[in-house]
Amino acid sequence: MLPPEYGPWQTVYSQLQKWIKLGILTQIIEELQKTDWEYTNLTATDGRLGLDQQAD
């Protein structure tokens, strides 16, 4: 079950099928594979720090 803010599942499914047909989903996956997730996750946890602490 999808959260209500995503709309009906049929709409989500239809859009996903369009993205697959146009190659957009493949492009998204390829870009995500380039991401350094270890660095991204560390940066996300540091988001709790104040601006002064981040400057160090």
PQR file of N, CA, C, O and H, with PARSE charges and radii, in Angstrom:
ATOM      1  N   MET A   1       0.839  -1.174   0.000 -0.4000 1.5000
ATOM      2  CA  MET A   1       0.000   0.000   0.000 -0.0000 2.0000
ATOM      3  C   MET A   1       0.890   1.246   0.000  0.5500 1.7000
ATOM      4  O   MET A   1       1.836   1.346   0.782 -0.5500 1.4000
ATOM      5  N   LEU A   2       0.581   2.170  -0.867 -0.4000 1.5000
ATOM      6  CA  LEU A   2       1.351   3.405  -0.966 -0.0000 2.0000
ATOM      7  C   LEU A   2       0.790   4.468  -0.031  0.5500 1.7000
ATOM      8  O   LEU A   2      -0.407   4.472   0.258 -0.5500 1.4000
ATOM      9  H   LEU A   2      -0.187   2.089  -1.502  0.4000 1.0000
ATOM     10  N   PRO A   3       1.641   5.362   0.439 -0.5600 1.5000
ATOM     11  CA  PRO A   3       1.140   6.489   1.224  0.2800 2.0000
ATOM     12  C   PRO A   3       0.194   7.336   0.365  0.5500 1.7000
ATOM     13  O   PRO A   3       0.391   7.434  -0.846 -0.5500 1.4000
ATOM     14  N   PRO A   4      -0.807   7.936   0.961 -0.5600 1.5000
ATOM     15  CA  PRO A   4      -1.806   8.708   0.204  0.2800 2.0000
ATOM     16  C   PRO A   4      -1.209   9.820  -0.665  0.5500 1.7000
ATOM     17  O   PRO A   4      -1.751  10.136  -1.724 -0.5500 1.4000
ATOM     18  N   GLU A   5      -0.101  10.409  -0.224 -0.4000 1.5000
ATOM     19  CA  GLU A   5       0.474  11.522  -0.993 -0.0000 2.0000
ATOM     20  C   GLU A   5       1.006  11.099  -2.362  0.5500 1.7000
ATOM     21  O   GLU A   5       1.268  11.953  -3.209 -0.5500 1.4000
ATOM     22  H   GLU A   5       0.339  10.153   0.636  0.4000 1.0000
ATOM     23  N   TYR A   6       1.171   9.784  -2.592 -0.4000 1.5000
ATOM     24  CA  TYR A   6       1.613   9.299  -3.895 -0.0000 2.0000
ATOM     25  C   TYR A   6       0.460   9.123  -4.876  0.5500 1.7000
ATOM     26  O   TYR A   6       0.688   8.910  -6.067 -0.5500 1.4000
ATOM     27  H   TYR A   6       0.958   9.091  -1.903  0.4000 1.0000
ATOM     28  N   GLY A   7      -0.749   9.207  -4.400 -0.4000 1.5000
ATOM     29  CA  GLY A   7      -1.907   9.024  -5.264 -0.0000 2.0000
ATOM     30  C   GLY A   7      -2.234   7.553  -5.452  0.5500 1.7000
ATOM     31  O   GLY A   7      -1.646   6.691  -4.800 -0.5500 1.4000
ATOM     32  H   GLY A   7      -0.934   9.379  -3.433  0.4000 1.0000
ATOM     33  N   PRO A   8      -3.179   7.267  -6.351 -0.5600 1.5000
ATOM     34  CA  PRO A   8      -3.584   5.878  -6.588  0.2800 2.0000
ATOM     35  C   PRO A   8      -2.423   5.036  -7.128  0.5500 1.7000
ATOM     36  O   PRO A   8      -1.589   5.529  -7.887 -0.5500 1.4000
ATOM     37  N   TRP A   9      -2.381   3.774  -6.731 -0.4000 1.5000
ATOM     38  CA  TRP A   9      -1.292   2.902  -7.169 -0.0000 2.0000
ATOM     39  C   TRP A   9      -1.266   2.771  -8.683  0.5500 1.7000
ATOM     40  O   TRP A   9      -0.200   2.605  -9.277 -0.5500 1.4000
ATOM     41  H   TRP A   9      -3.059   3.374  -6.115  0.4000 1.0000
ATOM     42  N   GLN A  10      -2.442   2.847  -9.313 -0.4000 1.5000
ATOM     43  CA  GLN A  10      -2.507   2.712 -10.765 -0.0000 2.0000
ATOM     44  C   GLN A  10      -1.743   3.846 -11.458  0.5500 1.7000
ATOM     45  O   GLN A  10      -1.104   3.634 -12.488 -0.5500 1.4000
ATOM     46  H   GLN A  10      -3.307   2.982  -8.830  0.4000 1.0000
ATOM     47  N   THR A  11      -1.817   5.046 -10.885 -0.4000 1.5000
ATOM     48  CA  THR A  11      -1.105   6.194 -11.444 -0.0000 2.0000
ATOM     49  C   THR A  11       0.398   6.005 -11.299  0.5500 1.7000
ATOM     50  O   THR A  11       1.155   6.266 -12.234 -0.5500 1.4000
ATOM     51  H   THR A  11      -2.336   5.218 -10.048  0.4000 1.0000
ATOM     52  N   VAL A  12       0.827   5.554 -10.133 -0.4000 1.5000
ATOM     53  CA  VAL A  12       2.248   5.309  -9.885 -0.0000 2.0000
ATOM     54  C   VAL A  12       2.759   4.229 -10.833  0.5500 1.7000
ATOM     55  O   VAL A  12       3.826   4.376 -11.429 -0.5500 1.4000
ATOM     56  H   VAL A  12       0.212   5.341  -9.373  0.4000 1.0000
ATOM     57  N   TYR A  13       2.007   3.159 -10.972 -0.4000 1.5000
ATOM     58  CA  TYR A  13       2.392   2.061 -11.858 -0.0000 2.0000
ATOM     59  C   TYR A  13       2.496   2.545 -13.303  0.5500 1.7000
ATOM     60  O   TYR A  13       3.457   2.230 -14.004 -0.5500 1.4000
ATOM     61  H   TYR A  13       1.140   3.041 -10.488  0.4000 1.0000
ATOM     62  N   SER A  14       1.506   3.308 -13.737 -0.4000 1.5000
ATOM     63  CA  SER A  14       1.492   3.820 -15.105 -0.0000 2.0000
ATOM     64  C   SER A  14       2.705   4.709 -15.375  0.5500 1.7000
ATOM     65  O   SER A  14       3.341   4.598 -16.423 -0.5500 1.4000
ATOM     66  H   SER A  14       0.725   3.564 -13.167  0.4000 1.0000
ATOM     67  N   GLN A  15       3.021   5.584 -14.433 -0.4000 1.5000
ATOM     68  CA  GLN A  15       4.179   6.469 -14.601 -0.0000 2.0000
ATOM     69  C   GLN A  15       5.481   5.671 -14.633  0.5500 1.7000
ATOM     70  O   GLN A  15       6.370   5.956 -15.436 -0.5500 1.4000
ATOM     71  H   GLN A  15       2.504   5.674 -13.581  0.4000 1.0000
ATOM     72  N   LEU A  16       5.587   4.681 -13.765 -0.4000 1.5000
ATOM     73  CA  LEU A  16       6.781   3.840 -13.743 -0.0000 2.0000
ATOM     74  C   LEU A  16       6.958   3.119 -15.079  0.5500 1.7000
ATOM     75  O   LEU A  16       8.077   3.018 -15.583 -0.5500 1.4000
ATOM     76  H   LEU A  16       4.864   4.450 -13.113  0.4000 1.0000
ATOM     77  N   GLN A  17       5.873   2.623 -15.652 -0.4000 1.5000
ATOM     78  CA  GLN A  17       5.948   1.940 -16.945 -0.0000 2.0000
ATOM     79  C   GLN A  17       6.415   2.892 -18.042  0.5500 1.7000
ATOM     80  O   GLN A  17       7.176   2.498 -18.927 -0.5500 1.4000
ATOM     81  H   GLN A  17       4.965   2.705 -15.243  0.4000 1.0000
ATOM     82  N   LYS A  18       5.960   4.153 -17.987 -0.4000 1.5000
ATOM     83  CA  LYS A  18       6.413   5.149 -18.962 -0.0000 2.0000
ATOM     84  C   LYS A  18       7.912   5.386 -18.817  0.5500 1.7000
ATOM     85  O   LYS A  18       8.633   5.456 -19.813 -0.5500 1.4000
ATOM     86  H   LYS A  18       5.342   4.473 -17.269  0.4000 1.0000
ATOM     87  N   TRP A  19       8.378   5.508 -17.581 -0.4000 1.5000
ATOM     88  CA  TRP A  19       9.803   5.741 -17.332 -0.0000 2.0000
ATOM     89  C   TRP A  19      10.637   4.567 -17.835  0.5500 1.7000
ATOM     90  O   TRP A  19      11.718   4.762 -18.390 -0.5500 1.4000
ATOM     91  H   TRP A  19       7.792   5.451 -16.772  0.4000 1.0000
ATOM     92  N   ILE A  20      10.134   3.353 -17.642 -0.4000 1.5000
ATOM     93  CA  ILE A  20      10.850   2.167 -18.128 -0.0000 2.0000
ATOM     94  C   ILE A  20      10.934   2.204 -19.652  0.5500 1.7000
ATOM     95  O   ILE A  20      11.999   1.976 -20.225 -0.5500 1.4000
ATOM     96  H   ILE A  20       9.255   3.195 -17.191  0.4000 1.0000
ATOM     97  N   LYS A  21       9.818   2.489 -20.301 -0.4000 1.5000
ATOM     98  CA  LYS A  21       9.762   2.512 -21.761 -0.0000 2.0000
ATOM     99  C   LYS A  21      10.684   3.585 -22.344  0.5500 1.7000
ATOM    100  O   LYS A  21      11.301   3.370 -23.388 -0.5500 1.4000
ATOM    101  H   LYS A  21       8.953   2.674 -19.835  0.4000 1.0000
ATOM    102  N   LEU A  22      10.780   4.733 -21.682 -0.4000 1.5000
ATOM    103  CA  LEU A  22      11.609   5.841 -22.165 -0.0000 2.0000
ATOM    104  C   LEU A  22      13.073   5.741 -21.736  0.5500 1.7000
ATOM    105  O   LEU A  22      13.904   6.545 -22.159 -0.5500 1.4000
ATOM    106  H   LEU A  22      10.278   4.908 -20.834  0.4000 1.0000
ATOM    107  N   GLY A  23      13.386   4.754 -20.896 -0.4000 1.5000
ATOM    108  CA  GLY A  23      14.757   4.590 -20.428 -0.0000 2.0000
ATOM    109  C   GLY A  23      15.123   5.491 -19.256  0.5500 1.7000
ATOM    110  O   GLY A  23      16.281   5.534 -18.841 -0.5500 1.4000
ATOM    111  H   GLY A  23      12.712   4.101 -20.552  0.4000 1.0000
ATOM    112  N   ILE A  24      14.151   6.201 -18.726 -0.4000 1.5000
ATOM    113  CA  ILE A  24      14.411   7.125 -17.618 -0.0000 2.0000
ATOM    114  C   ILE A  24      14.780   6.368 -16.353  0.5500 1.7000
ATOM    115  O   ILE A  24      15.686   6.779 -15.629 -0.5500 1.4000
ATOM    116  H   ILE A  24      13.210   6.166 -19.062  0.4000 1.0000
ATOM    117  N   LEU A  25      14.096   5.278 -16.080 -0.4000 1.5000
ATOM    118  CA  LEU A  25      14.393   4.504 -14.872 -0.0000 2.0000
ATOM    119  C   LEU A  25      15.829   3.975 -14.912  0.5500 1.7000
ATOM    120  O   LEU A  25      16.523   3.979 -13.894 -0.5500 1.4000
ATOM    121  H   LEU A  25      13.359   4.944 -16.668  0.4000 1.0000
ATOM    122  N   THR A  26      16.264   3.530 -16.065 -0.4000 1.5000
ATOM    123  CA  THR A  26      17.644   3.058 -16.212 -0.0000 2.0000
ATOM    124  C   THR A  26      18.626   4.186 -15.927  0.5500 1.7000
ATOM    125  O   THR A  26      19.643   3.968 -15.268 -0.5500 1.4000
ATOM    126  H   THR A  26      15.700   3.527 -16.892  0.4000 1.0000
ATOM    127  N   GLN A  27      18.337   5.381 -16.412 -0.4000 1.5000
ATOM    128  CA  GLN A  27      19.208   6.537 -16.166 -0.0000 2.0000
ATOM    129  C   GLN A  27      19.270   6.868 -14.680  0.5500 1.7000
ATOM    130  O   GLN A  27      20.341   7.173 -14.154 -0.5500 1.4000
ATOM    131  H   GLN A  27      17.511   5.558 -16.947  0.4000 1.0000
ATOM    132  N   ILE A  28      18.132   6.808 -14.005 -0.4000 1.5000
ATOM    133  CA  ILE A  28      18.091   7.083 -12.567 -0.0000 2.0000
ATOM    134  C   ILE A  28      18.953   6.073 -11.817  0.5500 1.7000
ATOM    135  O   ILE A  28      19.753   6.441 -10.957 -0.5500 1.4000
ATOM    136  H   ILE A  28      17.263   6.560 -14.432  0.4000 1.0000
ATOM    137  N   ILE A  29      18.783   4.803 -12.150 -0.4000 1.5000
ATOM    138  CA  ILE A  29      19.547   3.747 -11.476 -0.0000 2.0000
ATOM    139  C   ILE A  29      21.042   3.920 -11.735  0.5500 1.7000
ATOM    140  O   ILE A  29      21.851   3.758 -10.821 -0.5500 1.4000
ATOM    141  H   ILE A  29      18.133   4.504 -12.849  0.4000 1.0000
ATOM    142  N   GLU A  30      21.412   4.244 -12.965 -0.4000 1.5000
ATOM    143  CA  GLU A  30      22.831   4.449 -13.285 -0.0000 2.0000
ATOM    144  C   GLU A  30      23.418   5.607 -12.487  0.5500 1.7000
ATOM    145  O   GLU A  30      24.547   5.512 -12.006 -0.5500 1.4000
ATOM    146  H   GLU A  30      20.755   4.375 -13.707  0.4000 1.0000
ATOM    147  N   GLU A  31      22.673   6.694 -12.338 -0.4000 1.5000
ATOM    148  CA  GLU A  31      23.156   7.836 -11.559 -0.0000 2.0000
ATOM    149  C   GLU A  31      23.270   7.481 -10.077  0.5500 1.7000
ATOM    150  O   GLU A  31      24.225   7.883  -9.412 -0.5500 1.4000
ATOM    151  H   GLU A  31      21.756   6.771 -12.728  0.4000 1.0000
ATOM    152  N   LEU A  32      22.308   6.735  -9.566 -0.4000 1.5000
ATOM    153  CA  LEU A  32      22.363   6.329  -8.160 -0.0000 2.0000
ATOM    154  C   LEU A  32      23.552   5.419  -7.893  0.5500 1.7000
ATOM    155  O   LEU A  32      24.135   5.458  -6.810 -0.5500 1.4000
ATOM    156  H   LEU A  32      21.533   6.409 -10.106  0.4000 1.0000
ATOM    157  N   GLN A  33      23.914   4.602  -8.871 -0.4000 1.5000
ATOM    158  CA  GLN A  33      25.061   3.707  -8.708 -0.0000 2.0000
ATOM    159  C   GLN A  33      26.374   4.472  -8.640  0.5500 1.7000
ATOM    160  O   GLN A  33      27.357   3.957  -8.107 -0.5500 1.4000
ATOM    161  H   GLN A  33      23.441   4.570  -9.751  0.4000 1.0000
ATOM    162  N   LYS A  34      26.410   5.686  -9.168 -0.4000 1.5000
ATOM    163  CA  LYS A  34      27.617   6.513  -9.136 -0.0000 2.0000
ATOM    164  C   LYS A  34      27.815   7.194  -7.780  0.5500 1.7000
ATOM    165  O   LYS A  34      28.908   7.674  -7.479 -0.5500 1.4000
ATOM    166  H   LYS A  34      25.611   6.105  -9.601  0.4000 1.0000
ATOM    167  N   THR A  35      26.779   7.235  -6.978 -0.4000 1.5000
ATOM    168  CA  THR A  35      26.821   7.946  -5.700 -0.0000 2.0000
ATOM    169  C   THR A  35      27.687   7.219  -4.686  0.5500 1.7000
ATOM    170  O   THR A  35      27.613   5.997  -4.556 -0.5500 1.4000
ATOM    171  H   THR A  35      25.891   6.845  -7.222  0.4000 1.0000
ATOM    172  N   ASP A  36      28.499   7.967  -3.977 -0.4000 1.5000
ATOM    173  CA  ASP A  36      29.302   7.422  -2.887 -0.0000 2.0000
ATOM    174  C   ASP A  36      28.408   7.408  -1.646  0.5500 1.7000
ATOM    175  O   ASP A  36      28.385   8.369  -0.877 -0.5500 1.4000
ATOM    176  H   ASP A  36      28.559   8.960  -4.082  0.4000 1.0000
ATOM    177  N   TRP A  37      27.673   6.309  -1.459 -0.4000 1.5000
ATOM    178  CA  TRP A  37      26.666   6.246  -0.399 -0.0000 2.0000
ATOM    179  C   TRP A  37      27.279   6.319   0.987  0.5500 1.7000
ATOM    180  O   TRP A  37      26.652   6.854   1.901 -0.5500 1.4000
ATOM    181  H   TRP A  37      27.692   5.528  -2.083  0.4000 1.0000
ATOM    182  N   GLU A  38      28.478   5.800   1.170 -0.4000 1.5000
ATOM    183  CA  GLU A  38      29.108   5.873   2.484 -0.0000 2.0000
ATOM    184  C   GLU A  38      29.317   7.338   2.863  0.5500 1.7000
ATOM    185  O   GLU A  38      29.012   7.736   3.987 -0.5500 1.4000
ATOM    186  H   GLU A  38      28.988   5.366   0.427  0.4000 1.0000
ATOM    187  N   TYR A  39      29.831   8.136   1.939 -0.4000 1.5000
ATOM    188  CA  TYR A  39      30.043   9.558   2.194 -0.0000 2.0000
ATOM    189  C   TYR A  39      28.706  10.268   2.389  0.5500 1.7000
ATOM    190  O   TYR A  39      28.568  11.103   3.283 -0.5500 1.4000
ATOM    191  H   TYR A  39      30.079   7.813   1.026  0.4000 1.0000
ATOM    192  N   THR A  40      27.726   9.940   1.557 -0.4000 1.5000
ATOM    193  CA  THR A  40      26.414  10.566   1.650 -0.0000 2.0000
ATOM    194  C   THR A  40      25.782  10.297   3.003  0.5500 1.7000
ATOM    195  O   THR A  40      25.222  11.208   3.612 -0.5500 1.4000
ATOM    196  H   THR A  40      27.837   9.262   0.831  0.4000 1.0000
ATOM    197  N   ASN A  41      25.861   9.066   3.484 -0.4000 1.5000
ATOM    198  CA  ASN A  41      25.273   8.732   4.778 -0.0000 2.0000
ATOM    199  C   ASN A  41      25.985   9.444   5.917  0.5500 1.7000
ATOM    200  O   ASN A  41      25.336   9.897   6.860 -0.5500 1.4000
ATOM    201  H   ASN A  41      26.316   8.326   2.990  0.4000 1.0000
ATOM    202  N   LEU A  42      27.296   9.550   5.848 -0.4000 1.5000
ATOM    203  CA  LEU A  42      28.032  10.263   6.887 -0.0000 2.0000
ATOM    204  C   LEU A  42      27.653  11.732   6.896  0.5500 1.7000
ATOM    205  O   LEU A  42      27.497  12.326   7.963 -0.5500 1.4000
ATOM    206  H   LEU A  42      27.823   9.182   5.083  0.4000 1.0000
ATOM    207  N   THR A  43      27.506  12.320   5.731 -0.4000 1.5000
ATOM    208  CA  THR A  43      27.133  13.724   5.634 -0.0000 2.0000
ATOM    209  C   THR A  43      25.734  13.934   6.195  0.5500 1.7000
ATOM    210  O   THR A  43      25.482  14.928   6.876 -0.5500 1.4000
ATOM    211  H   THR A  43      27.633  11.838   4.864  0.4000 1.0000
ATOM    212  N   ALA A  44      24.830  13.014   5.916 -0.4000 1.5000
ATOM    213  CA  ALA A  44      23.458  13.149   6.400 -0.0000 2.0000
ATOM    214  C   ALA A  44      23.404  13.118   7.919  0.5500 1.7000
ATOM    215  O   ALA A  44      22.611  13.848   8.513 -0.5500 1.4000
ATOM    216  H   ALA A  44      25.035  12.207   5.363  0.4000 1.0000
ATOM    217  N   THR A  45      24.217  12.302   8.558 -0.4000 1.5000
ATOM    218  CA  THR A  45      24.193  12.244  10.022 -0.0000 2.0000
ATOM    219  C   THR A  45      24.818  13.489  10.619  0.5500 1.7000
ATOM    220  O   THR A  45      24.480  13.872  11.739 -0.5500 1.4000
ATOM    221  H   THR A  45      24.861  11.710   8.075  0.4000 1.0000
ATOM    222  N   ASP A  46      25.730  14.132   9.890 -0.4000 1.5000
ATOM    223  CA  ASP A  46      26.349  15.358  10.380 -0.0000 2.0000
ATOM    224  C   ASP A  46      25.398  16.547  10.296  0.5500 1.7000
ATOM    225  O   ASP A  46      25.718  17.618  10.812 -0.5500 1.4000
ATOM    226  H   ASP A  46      26.005  13.820   8.980  0.4000 1.0000
ATOM    227  N   GLY A  47      24.253  16.389   9.669 -0.4000 1.5000
ATOM    228  CA  GLY A  47      23.297  17.474   9.504 -0.0000 2.0000
ATOM    229  C   GLY A  47      22.768  18.018  10.814  0.5500 1.7000
ATOM    230  O   GLY A  47      22.184  19.102  10.840 -0.5500 1.4000
ATOM    231  H   GLY A  47      23.993  15.519   9.250  0.4000 1.0000
ATOM    232  N   ARG A  48      22.958  17.290  11.899 -0.4000 1.5000
ATOM    233  CA  ARG A  48      22.491  17.759  13.204 -0.0000 2.0000
ATOM    234  C   ARG A  48      23.408  18.833  13.772  0.5500 1.7000
ATOM    235  O   ARG A  48      23.026  19.542  14.703 -0.5500 1.4000
ATOM    236  H   ARG A  48      23.432  16.409  11.878  0.4000 1.0000
ATOM    237  N   LEU A  49      24.598  18.958  13.229 -0.4000 1.5000
ATOM    238  CA  LEU A  49      25.565  19.915  13.754 -0.0000 2.0000
ATOM    239  C   LEU A  49      25.166  21.334  13.393  0.5500 1.7000
ATOM    240  O   LEU A  49      24.528  21.566  12.366 -0.5500 1.4000
ATOM    241  H   LEU A  49      24.908  18.382  12.473  0.4000 1.0000
ATOM    242  N   GLY A  50      25.539  22.271  14.232 -0.4000 1.5000
ATOM    243  CA  GLY A  50      25.301  23.674  13.936 -0.0000 2.0000
ATOM    244  C   GLY A  50      26.244  24.154  12.852  0.5500 1.7000
ATOM    245  O   GLY A  50      27.213  23.469  12.528 -0.5500 1.4000
ATOM    246  H   GLY A  50      26.058  22.082  15.066  0.4000 1.0000
ATOM    247  N   LEU A  51      25.976  25.321  12.286 -0.4000 1.5000
ATOM    248  CA  LEU A  51      26.804  25.847  11.207 -0.0000 2.0000
ATOM    249  C   LEU A  51      28.248  26.041  11.651  0.5500 1.7000
ATOM    250  O   LEU A  51      29.169  25.772  10.880 -0.5500 1.4000
ATOM    251  H   LEU A  51      25.189  25.878  12.549  0.4000 1.0000
ATOM    252  N   ASP A  52      28.463  26.505  12.882 -0.4000 1.5000
ATOM    253  CA  ASP A  52      29.828  26.718  13.367 -0.0000 2.0000
ATOM    254  C   ASP A  52      30.596  25.408  13.439  0.5500 1.7000
ATOM    255  O   ASP A  52      31.784  25.369  13.121 -0.5500 1.4000
ATOM    256  H   ASP A  52      27.715  26.723  13.509  0.4000 1.0000
ATOM    257  N   GLN A  53      29.938  24.346  13.849 -0.4000 1.5000
ATOM    258  CA  GLN A  53      30.602  23.051  13.967 -0.0000 2.0000
ATOM    259  C   GLN A  53      30.943  22.478  12.598  0.5500 1.7000
ATOM    260  O   GLN A  53      31.966  21.810  12.444 -0.5500 1.4000
ATOM    261  H   GLN A  53      28.973  24.377  14.107  0.4000 1.0000
ATOM    262  N   GLN A  54      30.100  22.730  11.606 -0.4000 1.5000
ATOM    263  CA  GLN A  54      30.338  22.198  10.272 -0.0000 2.0000
ATOM    264  C   GLN A  54      31.526  22.875   9.604  0.5500 1.7000
ATOM    265  O   GLN A  54      32.167  22.281   8.737 -0.5500 1.4000
ATOM    266  H   GLN A  54      29.269  23.272  11.731  0.4000 1.0000
ATOM    267  N   ALA A  55      31.822  24.090   9.988 -0.4000 1.5000
ATOM    268  CA  ALA A  55      32.908  24.832   9.353 -0.0000 2.0000
ATOM    269  C   ALA A  55      34.278  24.288   9.741  0.5500 1.7000
ATOM    270  O   ALA A  55      35.256  24.550   9.042 -0.5500 1.4000
ATOM    271  H   ALA A  55      31.301  24.573  10.693  0.4000 1.0000
ATOM    272  N   ASP A  56      34.373  23.541  10.832 -0.4000 1.5000
ATOM    273  CA  ASP A  56      35.669  23.027  11.301 -0.0000 2.0000
ATOM    274  C   ASP A  56      36.266  22.019  10.370  0.5500 1.7000
ATOM    275  O   ASP A  56      37.352  21.502  10.634 -0.5500 1.4000
ATOM    276  H   ASP A  56      33.578  23.328  11.400  0.4000 1.0000
TER
END
